[in-house]
Structure formats: C-alpha cells, structure tokens
C-alpha cells in the first residue's frame, strides 16, 4: 500500500510539471482578482487574457490606465506573490469600451 501515491499527489505532480499546470496556476488570477489587487482597483479593472508572460487588463478609463501603468511593477509583484511563481513579467492596460 505504501508504494502507491494518493490521487491528489499524483495529479499535483502531473500539473506541476506540465504546461497545463502552469495555465491552471496562471488563470487563478481571474478568480481572485479583487483579492490580489484590492477592492478599489478591482472595481475599476478586470484581467482580460494572458499572452505568454504578459497580462492584459481592462481598465475603466484613461486616468486609471495611467495611474496603474505607474504601479505596474507593484501589481506584478502582488500577482506573482499570490501565484507563488514569477509568471507575469509584463502588464498592458486596455480601456474598456
């Protein structure tokens, strides 16, 4: 019996060592956005998509886009800290239409 691993640890190993695991971890950002950036920023923004190591974020207006652009390094640190891995290397802001 001790030669067999439980299903959770097997799945965890497979996910940790695959592209699928990285994608799953990456998309946790979408489900926890307000928790990561805080409620104030979360109300004015929403993550849109990932392309490679760049996160695209929808922003309510140009003022917020400018403000958040200046805070992008801090946001990257918060996101990567939440994910416990340096997944996001760049953020781009897009005004919602």
Biopython code that builds the backbone (N, CA, C, O; Angstrom):
import numpy as np
from Bio.PDB.StructureBuilder import StructureBuilder

atoms = [
    (1, "UNK", "N", (0.817, -1.194, 0.000)),
    (1, "UNK", "CA", (0.000, 0.000, 0.000)),
    (1, "UNK", "C", (0.867, 1.267, 0.000)),
    (1, "UNK", "O", (0.522, 2.246, -0.662)),
    (2, "UNK", "N", (1.992, 1.257, 0.738)),
    (2, "UNK", "CA", (2.813, 2.462, 0.815)),
    (2, "UNK", "C", (3.573, 2.740, -0.483)),
    (2, "UNK", "O", (4.186, 3.799, -0.620)),
    (3, "UNK", "N", (3.542, 1.802, -1.440)),
    (3, "UNK", "CA", (4.176, 2.039, -2.730)),
    (3, "UNK", "C", (3.300, 2.877, -3.655)),
    (3, "UNK", "O", (3.765, 3.387, -4.675)),
    (4, "UNK", "N", (2.044, 3.009, -3.291)),
    (4, "UNK", "CA", (1.108, 3.771, -4.117)),
    (4, "UNK", "C", (0.925, 5.168, -3.553)),
    (4, "UNK", "O", (0.838, 5.366, -2.341)),
    (5, "UNK", "N", (0.869, 6.133, -4.463)),
    (5, "UNK", "CA", (0.614, 7.506, -4.047)),
    (5, "UNK", "C", (-0.881, 7.759, -4.108)),
    (5, "UNK", "O", (-1.603, 7.140, -4.889)),
    (6, "UNK", "N", (-1.325, 8.672, -3.280)),
    (6, "UNK", "CA", (-2.741, 9.022, -3.384)),
    (6, "UNK", "C", (-2.972, 9.862, -4.639)),
    (6, "UNK", "O", (-2.045, 10.488, -5.154)),
    (7, "UNK", "N", (-4.194, 9.872, -5.118)),
    (7, "UNK", "CA", (-4.551, 10.527, -6.373)),
    (7, "UNK", "C", (-4.213, 12.020, -6.363)),
    (7, "UNK", "O", (-3.775, 12.557, -7.381)),
    (8, "UNK", "N", (-4.407, 12.687, -5.241)),
    (8, "UNK", "CA", (-4.123, 14.121, -5.152)),
    (8, "UNK", "C", (-2.653, 14.408, -5.425)),
    (8, "UNK", "O", (-2.338, 15.338, -6.168)),
    (9, "UNK", "N", (-1.754, 13.633, -4.843)),
    (9, "UNK", "CA", (-0.327, 13.899, -5.044)),
    (9, "UNK", "C", (0.106, 13.558, -6.464)),
    (9, "UNK", "O", (0.996, 14.211, -7.010)),
    (10, "UNK", "N", (-0.507, 12.550, -7.067)),
    (10, "UNK", "CA", (-0.199, 12.211, -8.455)),
    (10, "UNK", "C", (-0.625, 13.346, -9.378)),
    (10, "UNK", "O", (0.152, 13.791, -10.222)),
    (11, "UNK", "N", (-1.869, 13.818, -9.215)),
    (11, "UNK", "CA", (-2.358, 14.930, -10.038)),
    (11, "UNK", "C", (-1.528, 16.182, -9.822)),
    (11, "UNK", "O", (-1.221, 16.902, -10.772)),
    (12, "UNK", "N", (-1.171, 16.438, -8.591)),
    (12, "UNK", "CA", (-0.357, 17.606, -8.276)),
    (12, "UNK", "C", (0.991, 17.528, -8.997)),
    (12, "UNK", "O", (1.447, 18.520, -9.567)),
    (13, "UNK", "N", (1.625, 16.364, -8.975)),
    (13, "UNK", "CA", (2.909, 16.189, -9.662)),
    (13, "UNK", "C", (2.773, 16.390, -11.165)),
    (13, "UNK", "O", (3.610, 17.039, -11.793)),
    (14, "UNK", "N", (1.715, 15.829, -11.735)),
    (14, "UNK", "CA", (1.499, 15.967, -13.172)),
    (14, "UNK", "C", (1.279, 17.434, -13.539)),
    (14, "UNK", "O", (1.876, 17.932, -14.494)),
    (15, "UNK", "N", (0.421, 18.129, -12.780)),
    (15, "UNK", "CA", (0.137, 19.528, -13.067)),
    (15, "UNK", "C", (1.356, 20.422, -12.871)),
    (15, "UNK", "O", (1.610, 21.322, -13.671)),
    (16, "UNK", "N", (2.104, 20.168, -11.808)),
    (16, "UNK", "CA", (3.289, 20.993, -11.530)),
    (16, "UNK", "C", (4.336, 20.895, -12.630)),
    (16, "UNK", "O", (5.093, 21.839, -12.857)),
    (17, "UNK", "N", (4.381, 19.767, -13.305)),
    (17, "UNK", "CA", (5.425, 19.536, -14.300)),
    (17, "UNK", "C", (4.909, 19.578, -15.739)),
    (17, "UNK", "O", (5.497, 18.967, -16.631)),
    (18, "UNK", "N", (3.829, 20.288, -15.955)),
    (18, "UNK", "CA", (3.276, 20.348, -17.307)),
    (18, "UNK", "C", (2.847, 21.769, -17.656)),
    (18, "UNK", "O", (2.711, 22.626, -16.783)),
    (19, "UNK", "N", (2.638, 21.999, -18.944)),
    (19, "UNK", "CA", (2.122, 23.293, -19.389)),
    (19, "UNK", "C", (0.713, 23.519, -18.860)),
    (19, "UNK", "O", (0.340, 24.649, -18.545)),
    (20, "UNK", "N", (-0.064, 22.457, -18.761)),
    (20, "UNK", "CA", (-1.418, 22.573, -18.236)),
    (20, "UNK", "C", (-1.394, 23.113, -16.809)),
    (20, "UNK", "O", (-2.220, 23.952, -16.450)),
    (21, "UNK", "N", (-0.470, 22.647, -16.011)),
    (21, "UNK", "CA", (-0.352, 23.129, -14.638)),
    (21, "UNK", "C", (-0.038, 24.606, -14.572)),
    (21, "UNK", "O", (-0.577, 25.325, -13.730)),
    (22, "UNK", "N", (0.829, 25.060, -15.453)),
    (22, "UNK", "CA", (1.164, 26.484, -15.499)),
    (22, "UNK", "C", (-0.041, 27.308, -15.918)),
    (22, "UNK", "O", (-0.265, 28.398, -15.391)),
    (23, "UNK", "N", (-0.822, 26.788, -16.868)),
    (23, "UNK", "CA", (-2.018, 27.509, -17.311)),
    (23, "UNK", "C", (-3.052, 27.577, -16.196)),
    (23, "UNK", "O", (-3.683, 28.614, -15.993)),
    (24, "UNK", "N", (-3.225, 26.489, -15.480)),
    (24, "UNK", "CA", (-4.177, 26.470, -14.367)),
    (24, "UNK", "C", (-3.768, 27.490, -13.317)),
    (24, "UNK", "O", (-4.601, 28.247, -12.820)),
    (25, "UNK", "N", (-2.491, 27.509, -12.983)),
    (25, "UNK", "CA", (-1.986, 28.454, -11.983)),
    (25, "UNK", "C", (-2.174, 29.888, -12.458)),
    (25, "UNK", "O", (-2.586, 30.756, -11.688)),
    (26, "UNK", "N", (-1.874, 30.132, -13.717)),
    (26, "UNK", "CA", (-1.996, 31.459, -14.304)),
    (26, "UNK", "C", (-3.426, 31.992, -14.219)),
    (26, "UNK", "O", (-3.642, 33.159, -13.893)),
    (27, "UNK", "N", (-4.375, 31.149, -14.509)),
    (27, "UNK", "CA", (-5.759, 31.595, -14.573)),
    (27, "UNK", "C", (-6.416, 31.737, -13.196)),
    (27, "UNK", "O", (-7.576, 32.139, -13.105)),
    (28, "UNK", "N", (-5.695, 31.417, -12.146)),
    (28, "UNK", "CA", (-6.183, 31.721, -10.799)),
    (28, "UNK", "C", (-6.331, 33.226, -10.624)),
    (28, "UNK", "O", (-7.121, 33.687, -9.800)),
    (29, "UNK", "N", (-5.572, 33.986, -11.398)),
    (29, "UNK", "CA", (-5.652, 35.454, -11.353)),
    (29, "UNK", "C", (-7.081, 35.916, -11.621)),
    (29, "UNK", "O", (-7.562, 36.845, -10.972)),
    (30, "UNK", "N", (-7.764, 35.278, -12.568)),
    (30, "UNK", "CA", (-9.113, 35.689, -12.946)),
    (30, "UNK", "C", (-10.112, 35.455, -11.810)),
    (30, "UNK", "O", (-11.029, 36.253, -11.613)),
    (31, "UNK", "N", (-9.940, 34.385, -11.082)),
    (31, "UNK", "CA", (-10.870, 34.051, -9.999)),
    (31, "UNK", "C", (-10.592, 34.798, -8.704)),
    (31, "UNK", "O", (-11.454, 34.859, -7.828)),
    (32, "UNK", "N", (-9.412, 35.361, -8.576)),
    (32, "UNK", "CA", (-9.015, 36.003, -7.314)),
    (32, "UNK", "C", (-8.564, 37.450, -7.526)),
    (32, "UNK", "O", (-7.814, 37.988, -6.712)),
    (33, "UNK", "N", (-9.008, 38.073, -8.596)),
    (33, "UNK", "CA", (-8.529, 39.404, -8.961)),
    (33, "UNK", "C", (-8.677, 40.417, -7.835)),
    (33, "UNK", "O", (-7.706, 41.082, -7.475)),
    (34, "UNK", "N", (-9.886, 40.549, -7.270)),
    (34, "UNK", "CA", (-10.099, 41.531, -6.198)),
    (34, "UNK", "C", (-9.223, 41.247, -4.987)),
    (34, "UNK", "O", (-8.723, 42.170, -4.343)),
    (35, "UNK", "N", (-9.044, 40.002, -4.689)),
    (35, "UNK", "CA", (-8.196, 39.607, -3.562)),
    (35, "UNK", "C", (-6.734, 40.005, -3.807)),
    (35, "UNK", "O", (-6.033, 40.406, -2.878)),
    (36, "UNK", "N", (-6.291, 39.896, -5.032)),
    (36, "UNK", "CA", (-4.898, 40.205, -5.378)),
    (36, "UNK", "C", (-4.648, 41.711, -5.382)),
    (36, "UNK", "O", (-3.686, 42.179, -4.773)),
    (37, "UNK", "N", (-5.504, 42.471, -6.063)),
    (37, "UNK", "CA", (-5.248, 43.905, -6.262)),
    (37, "UNK", "C", (-5.991, 44.801, -5.285)),
    (37, "UNK", "O", (-5.699, 45.993, -5.197)),
    (38, "UNK", "N", (-6.932, 44.254, -4.560)),
    (38, "UNK", "CA", (-7.736, 45.052, -3.641)),
    (38, "UNK", "C", (-9.048, 45.468, -4.293)),
    (38, "UNK", "O", (-9.160, 45.514, -5.518)),
    (39, "UNK", "N", (-10.030, 45.767, -3.463)),
    (39, "UNK", "CA", (-11.380, 46.063, -3.956)),
    (39, "UNK", "C", (-11.438, 47.334, -4.798)),
    (39, "UNK", "O", (-12.148, 47.370, -5.803)),
    (40, "UNK", "N", (-10.704, 48.379, -4.410)),
    (40, "UNK", "CA", (-10.759, 49.643, -5.156)),
    (40, "UNK", "C", (-10.275, 49.465, -6.596)),
    (40, "UNK", "O", (-10.948, 49.883, -7.538)),
    (41, "UNK", "N", (-9.126, 48.856, -6.757)),
    (41, "UNK", "CA", (-8.603, 48.619, -8.099)),
    (41, "UNK", "C", (-9.458, 47.573, -8.812)),
    (41, "UNK", "O", (-9.703, 47.685, -10.014)),
    (42, "UNK", "N", (-9.905, 46.575, -8.088)),
    (42, "UNK", "CA", (-10.737, 45.524, -8.665)),
    (42, "UNK", "C", (-12.037, 46.036, -9.262)),
    (42, "UNK", "O", (-12.531, 45.482, -10.244)),
    (43, "UNK", "N", (-12.600, 47.101, -8.670)),
    (43, "UNK", "CA", (-13.842, 47.687, -9.192)),
    (43, "UNK", "C", (-13.624, 48.373, -10.539)),
    (43, "UNK", "O", (-14.544, 48.437, -11.354)),
    (44, "UNK", "N", (-12.434, 48.877, -10.780)),
    (44, "UNK", "CA", (-12.137, 49.664, -11.976)),
    (44, "UNK", "C", (-11.429, 48.855, -13.067)),
    (44, "UNK", "O", (-11.222, 49.360, -14.170)),
    (45, "UNK", "N", (-11.061, 47.617, -12.773)),
    (45, "UNK", "CA", (-10.276, 46.818, -13.701)),
    (45, "UNK", "C", (-10.763, 45.369, -13.737)),
    (45, "UNK", "O", (-11.503, 44.919, -12.863)),
    (46, "UNK", "N", (-10.331, 44.663, -14.761)),
    (46, "UNK", "CA", (-10.542, 43.211, -14.810)),
    (46, "UNK", "C", (-9.486, 42.596, -15.726)),
    (46, "UNK", "O", (-9.182, 43.141, -16.787)),
    (47, "UNK", "N", (-8.934, 41.468, -15.314)),
    (47, "UNK", "CA", (-7.957, 40.820, -16.182)),
    (47, "UNK", "C", (-8.676, 40.287, -17.418)),
    (47, "UNK", "O", (-9.773, 39.737, -17.316)),
    (48, "UNK", "N", (-8.061, 40.451, -18.575)),
    (48, "UNK", "CA", (-8.694, 40.020, -19.823)),
    (48, "UNK", "C", (-8.112, 38.712, -20.341)),
    (48, "UNK", "O", (-8.843, 37.762, -20.623)),
    (49, "UNK", "N", (-6.778, 38.676, -20.464)),
    (49, "UNK", "CA", (-6.142, 37.482, -21.026)),
    (49, "UNK", "C", (-4.647, 37.512, -20.777)),
    (49, "UNK", "O", (-4.066, 38.542, -20.436)),
    (50, "UNK", "N", (-4.052, 36.359, -20.958)),
    (50, "UNK", "CA", (-2.605, 36.216, -20.929)),
    (50, "UNK", "C", (-2.125, 35.936, -22.345)),
    (50, "UNK", "O", (-2.745, 35.164, -23.076)),
    (51, "UNK", "N", (-1.050, 36.545, -22.719)),
    (51, "UNK", "CA", (-0.314, 36.146, -23.909)),
    (51, "UNK", "C", (1.127, 35.997, -23.460)),
    (51, "UNK", "O", (1.802, 36.972, -23.130)),
    (52, "UNK", "N", (1.579, 34.758, -23.457)),
    (52, "UNK", "CA", (2.893, 34.393, -22.921)),
    (52, "UNK", "C", (2.982, 34.872, -21.473)),
    (52, "UNK", "O", (2.195, 34.438, -20.632)),
    (53, "UNK", "N", (3.919, 35.752, -21.178)),
    (53, "UNK", "CA", (4.098, 36.212, -19.796)),
    (53, "UNK", "C", (3.530, 37.612, -19.568)),
    (53, "UNK", "O", (3.879, 38.279, -18.594)),
    (54, "UNK", "N", (2.655, 38.050, -20.470)),
    (54, "UNK", "CA", (2.042, 39.376, -20.373)),
    (54, "UNK", "C", (0.562, 39.246, -20.016)),
    (54, "UNK", "O", (-0.178, 38.498, -20.654)),
    (55, "UNK", "N", (0.146, 39.976, -18.997)),
    (55, "UNK", "CA", (-1.254, 40.009, -18.581)),
    (55, "UNK", "C", (-1.894, 41.278, -19.113)),
    (55, "UNK", "O", (-1.410, 42.379, -18.854)),
    (56, "UNK", "N", (-2.977, 41.127, -19.854)),
    (56, "UNK", "CA", (-3.743, 42.262, -20.370)),
    (56, "UNK", "C", (-4.894, 42.535, -19.418)),
    (56, "UNK", "O", (-5.636, 41.629, -19.039)),
    (57, "UNK", "N", (-5.028, 43.799, -19.038)),
    (57, "UNK", "CA", (-6.038, 44.190, -18.051)),
    (57, "UNK", "C", (-6.936, 45.260, -18.651)),
    (57, "UNK", "O", (-6.455, 46.261, -19.182)),
    (58, "UNK", "N", (-8.246, 45.043, -18.563)),
    (58, "UNK", "CA", (-9.219, 46.060, -18.959)),
    (58, "UNK", "C", (-9.308, 47.097, -17.855)),
    (58, "UNK", "O", (-9.363, 46.759, -16.672)),
    (59, "UNK", "N", (-9.322, 48.363, -18.251)),
    (59, "UNK", "CA", (-9.369, 49.471, -17.301)),
    (59, "UNK", "C", (-10.547, 50.367, -17.670)),
    (59, "UNK", "O", (-10.859, 50.552, -18.846)),
    (60, "UNK", "N", (-11.191, 50.916, -16.651)),
    (60, "UNK", "CA", (-12.404, 51.711, -16.845)),
    (60, "UNK", "C", (-12.198, 52.978, -17.675)),
    (60, "UNK", "O", (-13.051, 53.325, -18.492)),
    (61, "UNK", "N", (-11.077, 53.671, -17.474)),
    (61, "UNK", "CA", (-10.866, 54.934, -18.193)),
    (61, "UNK", "C", (-9.363, 55.242, -18.295)),
    (61, "UNK", "O", (-8.549, 54.604, -17.628)),
    (62, "UNK", "N", (-9.006, 56.210, -19.123)),
    (62, "UNK", "CA", (-7.591, 56.543, -19.316)),
    (62, "UNK", "C", (-6.872, 56.988, -18.033)),
    (62, "UNK", "O", (-5.679, 56.733, -17.870)),
    (63, "UNK", "N", (-7.587, 57.641, -17.140)),
    (63, "UNK", "CA", (-6.972, 58.082, -15.887)),
    (63, "UNK", "C", (-6.476, 56.877, -15.085)),
    (63, "UNK", "O", (-5.347, 56.865, -14.594)),
    (64, "UNK", "N", (-7.337, 55.866, -14.963)),
    (64, "UNK", "CA", (-6.940, 54.650, -14.244)),
    (64, "UNK", "C", (-5.816, 53.922, -14.979)),
    (64, "UNK", "O", (-4.907, 53.379, -14.351)),
    (65, "UNK", "N", (-5.880, 53.913, -16.291)),
    (65, "UNK", "CA", (-4.822, 53.267, -17.068)),
    (65, "UNK", "C", (-3.470, 53.913, -16.775)),
    (65, "UNK", "O", (-2.478, 53.218, -16.557)),
    (66, "UNK", "N", (-3.439, 55.226, -16.772)),
    (66, "UNK", "CA", (-2.204, 55.960, -16.488)),
    (66, "UNK", "C", (-1.714, 55.677, -15.071)),
    (66, "UNK", "O", (-0.536, 55.389, -14.857)),
    (67, "UNK", "N", (-2.618, 55.760, -14.119)),
    (67, "UNK", "CA", (-2.263, 55.522, -12.705)),
    (67, "UNK", "C", (-1.700, 54.112, -12.509)),
    (67, "UNK", "O", (-0.671, 53.925, -11.860)),
    (68, "UNK", "N", (-2.388, 53.133, -13.078)),
    (68, "UNK", "CA", (-1.959, 51.747, -12.909)),
    (68, "UNK", "C", (-0.679, 51.437, -13.675)),
    (68, "UNK", "O", (0.102, 50.581, -13.259)),
    (69, "UNK", "N", (-0.462, 52.119, -14.779)),
    (69, "UNK", "CA", (0.795, 51.943, -15.513)),
    (69, "UNK", "C", (1.983, 52.300, -14.632)),
    (69, "UNK", "O", (3.020, 51.638, -14.669)),
    (70, "UNK", "N", (1.821, 53.345, -13.847)),
    (70, "UNK", "CA", (2.892, 53.747, -12.938)),
    (70, "UNK", "C", (3.059, 52.758, -11.778)),
    (70, "UNK", "O", (4.112, 52.704, -11.143)),
    (71, "UNK", "N", (2.014, 51.983, -11.517)),
    (71, "UNK", "CA", (2.053, 50.991, -10.433)),
    (71, "UNK", "C", (2.300, 49.575, -10.951)),
    (71, "UNK", "O", (2.201, 48.617, -10.184)),
    (72, "UNK", "N", (2.616, 49.429, -12.222)),
    (72, "UNK", "CA", (2.667, 48.090, -12.820)),
    (72, "UNK", "C", (3.675, 47.162, -12.137)),
    (72, "UNK", "O", (3.403, 45.971, -11.985)),
    (73, "UNK", "N", (4.811, 47.676, -11.731)),
    (73, "UNK", "CA", (5.794, 46.825, -11.046)),
    (73, "UNK", "C", (5.232, 46.275, -9.737)),
    (73, "UNK", "O", (5.437, 45.106, -9.413)),
    (74, "UNK", "N", (4.526, 47.116, -8.989)),
    (74, "UNK", "CA", (3.902, 46.680, -7.738)),
    (74, "UNK", "C", (2.823, 45.627, -8.015)),
    (74, "UNK", "O", (2.712, 44.636, -7.294)),
    (75, "UNK", "N", (2.035, 45.854, -9.063)),
    (75, "UNK", "CA", (0.994, 44.885, -9.415)),
    (75, "UNK", "C", (1.588, 43.544, -9.821)),
    (75, "UNK", "O", (1.080, 42.491, -9.436)),
    (76, "UNK", "N", (2.648, 43.582, -10.588)),
    (76, "UNK", "CA", (3.329, 42.347, -10.987)),
    (76, "UNK", "C", (3.818, 41.589, -9.761)),
    (76, "UNK", "O", (3.665, 40.371, -9.676)),
    (77, "UNK", "N", (4.403, 42.307, -8.820)),
    (77, "UNK", "CA", (4.874, 41.673, -7.582)),
    (77, "UNK", "C", (3.718, 41.043, -6.801)),
    (77, "UNK", "O", (3.842, 39.925, -6.300)),
    (78, "UNK", "N", (2.595, 41.758, -6.698)),
    (78, "UNK", "CA", (1.427, 41.230, -5.991)),
    (78, "UNK", "C", (0.892, 39.973, -6.656)),
    (78, "UNK", "O", (0.585, 38.986, -5.987)),
    (79, "UNK", "N", (0.785, 40.015, -7.965)),
    (79, "UNK", "CA", (0.250, 38.868, -8.710)),
    (79, "UNK", "C", (1.163, 37.661, -8.566)),
    (79, "UNK", "O", (0.704, 36.563, -8.253)),
    (80, "UNK", "N", (2.452, 37.863, -8.794)),
    (80, "UNK", "CA", (3.402, 36.755, -8.707)),
    (80, "UNK", "C", (3.517, 36.218, -7.288)),
    (80, "UNK", "O", (3.711, 35.019, -7.090)),
    (81, "UNK", "N", (3.399, 37.086, -6.317)),
    (81, "UNK", "CA", (3.409, 36.649, -4.921)),
    (81, "UNK", "C", (2.197, 35.761, -4.638)),
    (81, "UNK", "O", (2.315, 34.727, -3.980)),
    (82, "UNK", "N", (1.043, 36.170, -5.135)),
    (82, "UNK", "CA", (-0.173, 35.372, -4.956)),
    (82, "UNK", "C", (-0.026, 34.006, -5.626)),
    (82, "UNK", "O", (-0.433, 32.988, -5.066)),
    (83, "UNK", "N", (0.557, 33.987, -6.824)),
    (83, "UNK", "CA", (0.720, 32.740, -7.568)),
    (83, "UNK", "C", (1.899, 31.905, -7.077)),
    (83, "UNK", "O", (2.025, 30.732, -7.430)),
    (84, "UNK", "N", (2.760, 32.511, -6.264)),
    (84, "UNK", "CA", (3.964, 31.864, -5.731)),
    (84, "UNK", "C", (4.906, 31.408, -6.849)),
    (84, "UNK", "O", (5.575, 30.378, -6.759)),
    (85, "UNK", "N", (4.924, 32.225, -7.907)),
    (85, "UNK", "CA", (5.795, 31.946, -9.040)),
    (85, "UNK", "C", (5.864, 33.201, -9.916)),
    (85, "UNK", "O", (4.892, 33.952, -10.000)),
    (86, "UNK", "N", (6.989, 33.426, -10.555)),
    (86, "UNK", "CA", (7.155, 34.600, -11.421)),
    (86, "UNK", "C", (6.576, 34.325, -12.802)),
    (86, "UNK", "O", (7.306, 34.060, -13.757)),
    (87, "UNK", "N", (5.267, 34.391, -12.886)),
    (87, "UNK", "CA", (4.558, 34.088, -14.128)),
    (87, "UNK", "C", (4.341, 35.352, -14.950)),
    (87, "UNK", "O", (4.513, 35.335, -16.169)),
    (88, "UNK", "N", (3.968, 36.440, -14.301)),
    (88, "UNK", "CA", (3.687, 37.693, -15.001)),
    (88, "UNK", "C", (4.957, 38.537, -15.034)),
    (88, "UNK", "O", (5.541, 38.842, -13.994)),
    (89, "UNK", "N", (5.374, 38.907, -16.241)),
    (89, "UNK", "CA", (6.569, 39.746, -16.389)),
    (89, "UNK", "C", (6.221, 41.120, -16.924)),
    (89, "UNK", "O", (7.013, 42.058, -16.831)),
    (90, "UNK", "N", (5.014, 41.228, -17.491)),
    (90, "UNK", "CA", (4.606, 42.494, -18.084)),
    (90, "UNK", "C", (3.079, 42.626, -17.953)),
    (90, "UNK", "O", (2.352, 41.633, -17.977)),
    (91, "UNK", "N", (2.619, 43.860, -17.814)),
    (91, "UNK", "CA", (1.183, 44.150, -17.786)),
    (91, "UNK", "C", (0.905, 45.213, -18.837)),
    (91, "UNK", "O", (1.646, 46.186, -18.974)),
    (92, "UNK", "N", (-0.170, 45.008, -19.569)),
    (92, "UNK", "CA", (-0.631, 46.024, -20.524)),
    (92, "UNK", "C", (-2.072, 46.363, -20.198)),
    (92, "UNK", "O", (-2.884, 45.484, -19.910)),
    (93, "UNK", "N", (-2.373, 47.638, -20.249)),
    (93, "UNK", "CA", (-3.712, 48.127, -19.896)),
    (93, "UNK", "C", (-4.474, 48.498, -21.152)),
    (93, "UNK", "O", (-3.917, 49.060, -22.095)),
    (94, "UNK", "N", (-5.758, 48.174, -21.147)),
    (94, "UNK", "CA", (-6.634, 48.424, -22.287)),
    (94, "UNK", "C", (-7.906, 49.081, -21.768)),
    (94, "UNK", "O", (-8.521, 48.582, -20.826)),
    (95, "UNK", "N", (-8.301, 50.187, -22.370)),
    (95, "UNK", "CA", (-9.508, 50.897, -21.943)),
    (95, "UNK", "C", (-10.729, 50.091, -22.393)),
    (95, "UNK", "O", (-10.832, 49.700, -23.556)),
    (96, "UNK", "N", (-11.660, 49.847, -21.448)),
    (96, "UNK", "CA", (-12.911, 49.147, -21.779)),
    (96, "UNK", "C", (-13.764, 50.023, -22.670)),
    (96, "UNK", "O", (-13.816, 51.241, -22.496)),
    (97, "UNK", "N", (-14.426, 49.404, -23.615)),
    (97, "UNK", "CA", (-15.343, 50.166, -24.497)),
    (97, "UNK", "C", (-16.759, 49.741, -24.256)),
    (97, "UNK", "O", (-17.676, 50.259, -24.894)),
]
sb = StructureBuilder()
sb.init_structure("model")
sb.init_model(0)
sb.init_chain("A")
sb.init_seg("    ")
for serial, (resi, resn, name, xyz) in enumerate(atoms, 1):
    if name == "N":
        sb.init_residue(resn, " ", resi, " ")
    sb.init_atom(name, np.array(xyz, "f"), 0.0, 1.0, " ", f" {name:<3s}", serial, name[0])
structure = sb.get_structure()
